[in-house]
Amino acid sequence: MIRFFRSIRQRLLSRNTFSRYLLYAVGEIVLVVIGILIALQLNNWNADRLARAEEREYMTALLEESQLNSRVLAGLAVSNREALKAANRIIAELAKGPGGSNMDTMHFDLARTMTIVTTVLTSNIYKEMESSGNLKLLRNDSVKRAIVDFYASVDLVNSIEAIGVTDQWTDLYTPFVNTHLDNIRILSDWAPPSLTGLHVVKRPPLPFWDLPASHPLKIELGNLLATYYAGVWWVAEEQEKLIERSRNIQRLLRKDLGTVGDTGAQTPLSTFDR
């Protein structure tokens, strides 16, 4: 092809037809420009095709991550709701006089309050996209905003958990239980000795439970449980809001992926199952 155009150019020059040669030269330049534009367009098309394939892979991974987090959140919320019921029952028992409590039930409920379940979720895909700048691959701004807002809310819940629940539980509630209550008995109700291997001695109830309802130690335990209740209640509320946010993310991702599926009730997944 190049040889063909060169022969035409040489014939035009030999005949001294400059105007025709100039027209030919312009045409040749136009053809070169068109070729470059076509090559650029093909390159852009290929780059866009690869970006869309990568976007779809990320959306699929984000959908799986969100589904897992929904199940974890459901398990956490159930555990926290059960702990709230247990705390309520203990507070009611503290108002009774000596000998008025069923100690088996009491230790079972105390075991429920000795478990702190923090909102630890999976965020590997999101963090990888955030650190690499690949969040920009998500063309749907609603999806991108929903995901960013979700993990910002998780960070907020984690910070409140650390201050309002975990620190109070570690610094105040647990030391009180260790000092005044039968922690071995409580632990045996939290996790069966057949699993933990903990040696349990059946001892009579400690003198704490023979104290009158107005005794300072019972009042202190009631106050500690009330503080515990307030923190866990807030966390459980936020976890249930996060479940709805996660399900909304799944709906948006499924719509963009063109897939169908149920984003409603999912089997709760406890932290021990992950």
NUTORTI-235611 format. One record per residue (C-alpha): residue number from 1; residue in one letter; chain; y, z, x. Coordinates in nm, 4 decimals, always signed. Each point is the difference from the previous one (the first is absolute). Example, Ala and Ser with C-alpha at 12.3 -4.5 7.8 and 13.67 -1.06 7.14 Angstrom:
BEGIN
PT    nr   rest   kette          Y          Z          X
PT     1      A       A    -0.4500    +0.7800    +1.2300
PT     2      S       A    +0.3440    -0.0660    +0.1370
end
This chain:
BEGIN
PT    nr   rest   kette          Y          Z          X
PT     1      M       A    +0.0000    +0.0000    +0.0000
PT     2      I       A    +0.2408    +0.0863    +0.2834
PT     3      R       A    -0.0892    -0.3255    +0.1768
PT     4      F       A    +0.0682    -0.1893    -0.3236
PT     5      F       A    +0.3512    +0.1462    -0.0375
PT     6      R       A    +0.0707    -0.0569    +0.3696
PT     7      S       A    -0.0877    -0.3699    -0.0293
PT     8      I       A    +0.2346    -0.0347    -0.2984
PT     9      R       A    +0.2794    +0.1677    +0.1942
PT    10      Q       A    -0.0514    -0.2274    +0.2978
PT    11      R       A    +0.0080    -0.3166    -0.2171
PT    12      L       A    +0.3231    +0.1151    -0.1632
PT    13      L       A    +0.1626    +0.0672    +0.3368
PT    14      S       A    -0.1173    -0.3358    +0.1405
PT    15      R       A    +0.1615    -0.1843    -0.2926
PT    16      N       A    +0.3252    +0.1939    +0.0550
PT    17      T       A    +0.0088    +0.1179    -0.3601
PT    18      F       A    +0.1662    +0.3354    +0.0627
PT    19      S       A    +0.0737    +0.0786    -0.3640
PT    20      R       A    -0.3613    -0.0502    -0.0935
PT    21      Y       A    -0.1065    +0.2137    +0.2951
PT    22      L       A    +0.2394    +0.2759    -0.1049
PT    23      L       A    -0.1401    -0.0089    -0.3516
PT    24      Y       A    -0.3492    +0.0171    +0.1428
PT    25      A       A    +0.0958    +0.2962    +0.2235
PT    26      V       A    +0.1440    +0.1892    -0.2949
PT    27      G       A    -0.3147    -0.0684    -0.1978
PT    28      E       A    -0.2133    +0.1233    +0.2866
PT    29      I       A    +0.2025    +0.3218    +0.0201
PT    30      V       A    -0.0351    +0.0471    -0.3753
PT    31      L       A    -0.3759    -0.0410    +0.0287
PT    32      V       A    -0.0137    +0.2570    +0.2802
PT    33      V       A    +0.2087    +0.2465    -0.2041
PT    34      I       A    -0.2206    -0.0531    -0.3043
PT    35      G       A    -0.3061    +0.0635    +0.2152
PT    36      I       A    +0.1492    +0.3221    +0.1337
PT    37      L       A    +0.0922    +0.1155    -0.3510
PT    38      I       A    -0.3509    -0.0724    -0.1249
PT    39      A       A    -0.1482    +0.1923    +0.2933
PT    40      L       A    +0.2326    +0.2946    -0.0674
PT    41      Q       A    -0.0864    -0.0072    -0.3691
PT    42      L       A    -0.3716    -0.0014    +0.0788
PT    43      N       A    +0.0506    +0.2870    +0.2432
PT    44      N       A    +0.1975    +0.1991    -0.2582
PT    45      W       A    -0.2605    -0.0726    -0.2653
PT    46      N       A    -0.2783    +0.1190    +0.2283
PT    47      A       A    +0.1941    +0.3149    +0.0979
PT    48      D       A    +0.0688    +0.0754    -0.3673
PT    49      R       A    -0.3672    -0.0552    -0.0845
PT    50      L       A    -0.1044    +0.2466    +0.2694
PT    51      A       A    +0.2632    +0.2523    -0.1148
PT    52      R       A    -0.1213    -0.0232    -0.3602
PT    53      A       A    -0.3605    +0.0495    +0.1120
PT    54      E       A    +0.1064    +0.3050    +0.2028
PT    55      E       A    +0.2007    +0.1309    -0.2959
PT    56      R       A    -0.3061    -0.0268    -0.2227
PT    57      E       A    -0.2148    +0.1856    +0.2540
PT    58      Y       A    +0.2571    +0.2784    +0.0171
PT    59      M       A    +0.0297    +0.0218    -0.3787
PT    60      T       A    -0.3776    +0.0231    -0.0339
PT    61      A       A    -0.0087    +0.2788    +0.2613
PT    62      L       A    +0.2925    +0.1797    -0.1668
PT    63      L       A    -0.1801    -0.0201    -0.3344
PT    64      E       A    -0.3130    +0.1602    +0.1473
PT    65      E       A    +0.2110    +0.2678    +0.1703
PT    66      S       A    +0.1826    +0.0746    -0.3246
PT    67      Q       A    -0.3256    +0.0243    -0.1961
PT    68      L       A    -0.1368    +0.2500    +0.2511
PT    69      N       A    +0.3211    +0.2037    -0.0155
PT    70      S       A    -0.0146    +0.0090    -0.3801
PT    71      R       A    -0.3464    +0.1529    +0.0132
PT    72      V       A    +0.1026    +0.2512    +0.2675
PT    73      L       A    +0.3104    +0.0990    -0.1972
PT    74      A       A    -0.2077    +0.0449    -0.3150
PT    75      G       A    -0.2364    +0.2326    +0.1885
PT    76      L       A    +0.2901    +0.1970    +0.1488
PT    77      A       A    +0.1704    +0.0380    -0.3367
PT    78      V       A    -0.3228    +0.1232    -0.1628
PT    79      S       A    -0.0527    +0.2564    +0.2788
PT    80      N       A    +0.3560    +0.1246    -0.0290
PT    81      R       A    -0.0193    +0.0275    -0.3793
PT    82      E       A    -0.3175    +0.2065    +0.0350
PT    83      A       A    +0.1732    +0.2241    +0.2569
PT    84      L       A    +0.2898    +0.0524    -0.2435
PT    85      K       A    -0.2391    +0.1087    -0.2763
PT    86      A       A    -0.1686    +0.2403    +0.2427
PT    87      A       A    +0.3341    +0.1477    +0.1113
PT    88      N       A    +0.0975    +0.0505    -0.3633
PT    89      R       A    -0.3237    +0.1848    -0.0744
PT    90      I       A    +0.0419    +0.2297    +0.3024
PT    91      I       A    +0.3575    +0.0849    -0.1006
PT    92      A       A    -0.1282    +0.0918    -0.3463
PT    93      E       A    -0.2754    +0.2186    +0.1534
PT    94      L       A    +0.2541    +0.1835    +0.2180
PT    95      A       A    +0.1620    +0.1330    -0.3170
PT    96      K       A    -0.3224    +0.1803    -0.0950
PT    97      G       A    -0.0818    +0.3544    +0.1006
PT    98      P       A    -0.2759    +0.1129    +0.2387
PT    99      G       A    -0.3487    -0.1264    -0.0811
PT   100      G       A    +0.1206    -0.2610    -0.2458
PT   101      S       A    -0.0814    -0.3095    +0.2049
PT   102      N       A    -0.3133    -0.2051    +0.0415
PT   103      M       A    -0.0207    -0.0111    +0.3815
PT   104      D       A    -0.2276    -0.3047    +0.0145
PT   105      T       A    +0.2547    -0.1995    -0.1984
PT   106      M       A    +0.2862    +0.1523    +0.1988
PT   107      H       A    -0.1448    -0.1013    +0.3367
PT   108      F       A    -0.0764    -0.3479    -0.1292
PT   109      D       A    +0.3625    -0.0424    -0.1099
PT   110      L       A    +0.1302    +0.1439    +0.3266
PT   111      A       A    -0.2115    -0.2591    +0.1818
PT   112      R       A    +0.1771    -0.2754    -0.1933
PT   113      T       A    +0.3364    +0.1278    +0.1226
PT   114      M       A    -0.1209    +0.0177    +0.3599
PT   115      T       A    -0.0157    -0.3792    +0.0182
PT   116      I       A    +0.3066    -0.2016    +0.0919
PT   117      V       A    -0.0318    -0.3714    -0.0723
PT   118      T       A    +0.2916    -0.1878    +0.1513
PT   119      T       A    +0.0978    -0.3560    -0.0837
PT   120      V       A    -0.1562    -0.1821    +0.2940
PT   121      L       A    -0.0323    -0.3673    -0.0888
PT   122      T       A    -0.1057    -0.3194    +0.1756
PT   123      S       A    +0.2948    -0.2048    +0.1288
PT   124      N       A    -0.1466    -0.2059    +0.2858
PT   125      I       A    +0.0822    -0.3405    -0.1501
PT   126      Y       A    +0.3495    +0.0999    -0.1056
PT   127      K       A    +0.0830    +0.1555    +0.3380
PT   128      E       A    -0.1312    -0.3060    +0.1853
PT   129      M       A    +0.2148    -0.2298    -0.2134
PT   130      E       A    +0.3033    +0.2241    +0.0398
PT   131      S       A    -0.0301    +0.0313    +0.3792
PT   132      S       A    -0.0686    -0.3719    +0.0535
PT   133      G       A    +0.2725    -0.1186    -0.2376
PT   134      N       A    -0.2587    -0.1724    -0.2178
PT   135      L       A    +0.1326    +0.1597    -0.3177
PT   136      K       A    +0.2261    -0.3043    -0.0141
PT   137      L       A    -0.3096    -0.2095    -0.0736
PT   138      L       A    -0.0040    +0.1491    -0.3524
PT   139      R       A    +0.2133    -0.2442    -0.1979
PT   140      N       A    -0.0059    +0.2077    -0.3183
PT   141      D       A    +0.2834    +0.2518    +0.0381
PT   142      S       A    -0.1386    +0.2108    -0.2849
PT   143      V       A    -0.3289    +0.0473    +0.1882
PT   144      K       A    +0.1748    +0.0754    +0.3272
PT   145      R       A    +0.2397    +0.2501    -0.1598
PT   146      A       A    -0.2806    +0.1730    -0.1939
PT   147      I       A    -0.2082    +0.0466    +0.3165
PT   148      V       A    +0.2906    +0.1252    +0.2124
PT   149      D       A    +0.1092    +0.2427    -0.2745
PT   150      F       A    -0.3573    +0.1252    -0.0419
PT   151      Y       A    -0.0380    +0.1028    +0.3633
PT   152      A       A    +0.3514    +0.1469    +0.0077
PT   153      S       A    -0.1042    +0.2204    -0.2935
PT   154      V       A    -0.3186    +0.0988    +0.1841
PT   155      D       A    +0.2117    +0.1117    +0.2973
PT   156      L       A    +0.2154    +0.2108    -0.2340
PT   157      V       A    -0.3059    +0.1653    -0.1559
PT   158      N       A    -0.1416    +0.0719    +0.3464
PT   159      S       A    +0.3233    +0.1702    +0.1089
PT   160      I       A    +0.0114    +0.2180    -0.3131
PT   161      E       A    -0.3692    +0.0846    +0.0397
PT   162      A       A    +0.0603    +0.1166    +0.3575
PT   163      I       A    +0.2934    +0.2240    -0.0958
PT   164      G       A    -0.0825    +0.1118    -0.3523
PT   165      V       A    -0.3782    +0.0239    -0.0010
PT   166      T       A    -0.1752    -0.0123    +0.3368
PT   167      D       A    +0.2378    +0.2316    +0.1904
PT   168      Q       A    +0.0091    +0.2561    -0.2812
PT   169      W       A    -0.3790    -0.0147    -0.0368
PT   170      T       A    -0.0557    +0.0348    +0.3753
PT   171      D       A    +0.2688    +0.2579    +0.0811
PT   172      L       A    -0.0136    +0.2245    -0.3087
PT   173      Y       A    -0.2853    -0.0607    -0.2430
PT   174      T       A    -0.2923    -0.0303    +0.2453
PT   175      P       A    +0.0990    +0.3101    +0.2051
PT   176      F       A    +0.0221    +0.2029    -0.3230
PT   177      V       A    -0.3469    -0.1154    -0.1088
PT   178      N       A    -0.1445    +0.0740    +0.3439
PT   179      T       A    +0.1493    +0.3526    -0.0026
PT   180      H       A    -0.0591    +0.1179    -0.3543
PT   181      L       A    -0.2792    -0.2125    -0.1515
PT   182      D       A    -0.3607    -0.0872    +0.0809
PT   183      N       A    +0.0455    -0.3337    +0.1756
PT   184      I       A    -0.3710    -0.0395    +0.0793
PT   185      R       A    -0.0805    +0.0204    -0.3702
PT   186      I       A    +0.2817    -0.2431    -0.0772
PT   187      L       A    -0.1166    -0.2498    +0.2632
PT   188      S       A    -0.3551    +0.0132    -0.1333
PT   189      D       A    +0.1348    -0.1124    -0.3378
PT   190      W       A    +0.2136    -0.2698    +0.1584
PT   191      A       A    -0.2949    -0.1507    +0.1893
PT   192      P       A    -0.3598    +0.1111    -0.0721
PT   193      P       A    -0.1672    +0.1875    +0.2905
PT   194      S       A    -0.2915    -0.2425    -0.0306
PT   195      L       A    +0.2350    -0.2654    +0.1340
PT   196      T       A    +0.2160    +0.1989    +0.2419
PT   197      G       A    -0.2602    +0.2439    +0.1312
PT   198      L       A    +0.2453    +0.2871    -0.0558
PT   199      H       A    -0.1748    +0.3363    -0.0205
PT   200      V       A    +0.1148    +0.1705    -0.3187
PT   201      V       A    -0.0420    +0.3712    -0.0601
PT   202      K       A    +0.0258    +0.1018    -0.3644
PT   203      R       A    +0.2474    +0.2825    +0.0157
PT   204      P       A    +0.1577    +0.1955    -0.2827
PT   205      P       A    +0.3504    -0.1095    -0.0979
PT   206      L       A    +0.2707    +0.1188    +0.2380
PT   207      P       A    +0.2312    +0.2827    -0.1128
PT   208      F       A    +0.2733    -0.2572    -0.0625
PT   209      W       A    -0.1476    -0.0798    -0.3400
PT   210      D       A    +0.0059    +0.3696    -0.1031
PT   211      L       A    +0.3771    +0.0148    +0.0447
PT   212      P       A    +0.2139    +0.0201    -0.3122
PT   213      A       A    +0.1767    -0.3164    -0.1120
PT   214      S       A    +0.3358    +0.1441    +0.1071
PT   215      H       A    -0.1103    +0.0679    +0.3596
PT   216      P       A    +0.2213    -0.1783    +0.2603
PT   217      L       A    -0.2976    -0.1830    +0.1518
PT   218      K       A    -0.1004    -0.1510    -0.3331
PT   219      I       A    +0.3607    -0.0911    -0.0689
PT   220      E       A    +0.0197    -0.1612    +0.3460
PT   221      L       A    -0.3142    -0.2056    -0.0610
PT   222      G       A    +0.1381    -0.1066    -0.3377
PT   223      N       A    +0.3249    -0.1128    +0.1645
PT   224      L       A    -0.1862    -0.1893    +0.2709
PT   225      L       A    -0.2103    -0.1762    -0.2616
PT   226      A       A    +0.3098    -0.0854    -0.2031
PT   227      T       A    +0.1601    -0.1581    +0.3071
PT   228      Y       A    -0.3244    -0.1812    +0.0786
PT   229      Y       A    -0.0164    -0.1202    -0.3602
PT   230      A       A    +0.3540    -0.1397    +0.0075
PT   231      G       A    -0.0655    -0.1998    +0.3176
PT   232      V       A    -0.3391    -0.1349    -0.1054
PT   233      W       A    +0.1304    -0.0868    -0.3478
PT   234      W       A    +0.2810    -0.2107    +0.1501
PT   235      V       A    -0.2425    -0.1734    +0.2359
PT   236      A       A    -0.2467    -0.0757    -0.2810
PT   237      E       A    +0.2818    -0.1474    -0.2100
PT   238      E       A    +0.1097    -0.2227    +0.2892
PT   239      Q       A    -0.3572    -0.1060    +0.0744
PT   240      E       A    -0.0414    -0.1158    -0.3585
PT   241      K       A    +0.3265    -0.1971    +0.0269
PT   242      L       A    -0.1292    -0.1570    +0.3207
PT   243      I       A    -0.3159    -0.1053    -0.1837
PT   244      E       A    +0.2112    -0.1951    -0.2485
PT   245      R       A    +0.2051    -0.1551    +0.2799
PT   246      S       A    -0.3176    -0.1010    +0.1808
PT   247      R       A    -0.1427    -0.1591    -0.3138
PT   248      N       A    +0.3244    -0.1916    -0.0497
PT   249      I       A    -0.0297    -0.1347    +0.3555
PT   250      Q       A    -0.3541    -0.1112    -0.0806
PT   251      R       A    +0.1170    -0.1795    -0.3154
PT   252      L       A    +0.2713    -0.1844    +0.1944
PT   253      L       A    -0.2375    -0.0963    +0.2814
PT   254      R       A    -0.2687    -0.1193    -0.2396
PT   255      K       A    +0.2545    -0.2148    -0.1805
PT   256      D       A    +0.1149    -0.1648    +0.3238
PT   257      L       A    -0.3576    -0.0447    +0.1194
PT   258      G       A    -0.1007    -0.1459    -0.3331
PT   259      T       A    -0.2849    +0.2458    -0.0436
PT   260      V       A    -0.0969    +0.2185    -0.2923
PT   261      G       A    -0.1351    +0.3522    -0.0025
PT   262      D       A    +0.0418    +0.3461    -0.1412
PT   263      T       A    +0.2708    +0.2126    +0.1617
PT   264      G       A    -0.0391    +0.2779    -0.2540
PT   265      A       A    -0.2264    +0.3011    +0.0359
PT   266      Q       A    -0.1846    +0.0099    +0.3306
PT   267      T       A    -0.2608    +0.2420    +0.1286
PT   268      P       A    +0.1812    +0.2853    +0.1795
PT   269      L       A    -0.0824    +0.0235    +0.3693
PT   270      S       A    +0.0230    +0.3388    +0.1691
PT   271      T       A    +0.1063    +0.0403    +0.3615
PT   272      F       A    -0.3623    +0.0900    +0.0860
PT   273      D       A    -0.1215    -0.3401    -0.1210
PT   274      R       A    +0.2351    -0.2155    +0.2041
end
